[in-house]
């Protein structure tokens, strides 16, 4: 935790003159604990209220921004794939270093689905893609990767362990009619590829020279 506290206290608390360092740590811990889930300042404030801790939405929004500017967390905005516009609410967040998450919550293994998502997200950024969350009707695509004229769709899950999960992951692409590559990433050894949708082990996918 020494590295975490050093980054937080020196780069965020001092630079932004934060008065309540404990609250900042709790906000950051909450975000890291909810990696890959929709998070809003209001939802964090509501959670703190249930814990008998007062925290205004404005303060939490500032703390979230400070953590982004310090490159501790990254925001993935949601994109309406039909209306072709970026949505202004309900973003998801990912953590820059899994070591921080490990230090805060113990083994990352218990949240392997979130960790896999986080790894794919950070590697996509490293490769120069703009990453958003795709929304189409009542369905959601984990990642929409854009770079120039290139686009890739990615669904990430731990295992395709039941037919319901298979239908959910592959079915997310039902309303997408373009011909850009569409992937399902899971740790299954069996190849579930179908209907032009490519299934890969995330390790194999991450090691690909070109996406």
LINFEN-V695325 format. One record per pair of residues at least 6 apart in sequence whose C-alpha atoms are under 6 Angstrom apart, sorted by the first residue. I is the first residue (numbers start at 0). J is the second residue. D is the distance in Angstrom with one decimal. If there is no record, write none. Layout:
# LINFEN-V695325
I;J;D  I;J;D
This chain:
# LINFEN-V695325
34;92;5.8  34;93;5.3  35;91;5.6  35;92;5.7  35;113;5.9  36;91;5.5  37;89;5.5  37;90;5.5  37;91;4.6  38;91;5.9  40;56;5.4  40;59;5.6  40;60;5.6  41;56;5.6  44;54;5.6  44;56;6.0  67;73;5.9  71;95;5.3  72;93;5.5  72;94;4.5  72;95;5.6  73;92;5.5  73;93;5.2  74;91;5.9  74;92;4.6  75;90;5.8  75;91;5.2  75;92;6.0  75;131;5.1  76;90;4.8  76;131;5.1  77;85;6.0  77;86;5.4  77;131;5.5  77;132;4.4  77;133;5.8  78;84;5.7  78;85;4.4  78;86;5.6  78;132;5.8  78;133;5.0  78;134;5.8  79;134;4.9  80;134;5.8  80;135;5.5  93;117;5.8  101;107;5.8  112;156;5.7  112;157;5.1  128;144;5.6  128;145;5.3  128;146;5.0  129;144;5.7  129;145;5.1  130;143;5.7  130;144;4.8  131;142;5.7  131;143;5.2  132;141;5.5  132;142;4.9  132;143;5.9  133;139;5.5  133;140;4.6  133;143;5.9  138;171;5.8  141;154;5.1  142;152;5.9  142;153;5.1  143;151;5.9  143;152;4.8  144;150;5.4  144;151;5.0  150;179;5.9  151;179;5.9  151;180;5.2  152;181;4.7  153;182;4.8  153;183;5.9  154;183;4.8  155;184;4.8  156;185;5.2  157;185;5.1  157;186;5.8  158;185;5.3  158;186;5.6  158;187;5.7  159;165;5.6  181;196;5.2  182;196;5.8  182;197;4.8  182;198;5.7  183;198;4.7  184;198;5.9  184;199;5.1  184;200;5.5  184;201;5.3  185;200;5.2  186;200;5.2  191;198;5.6  192;198;4.7
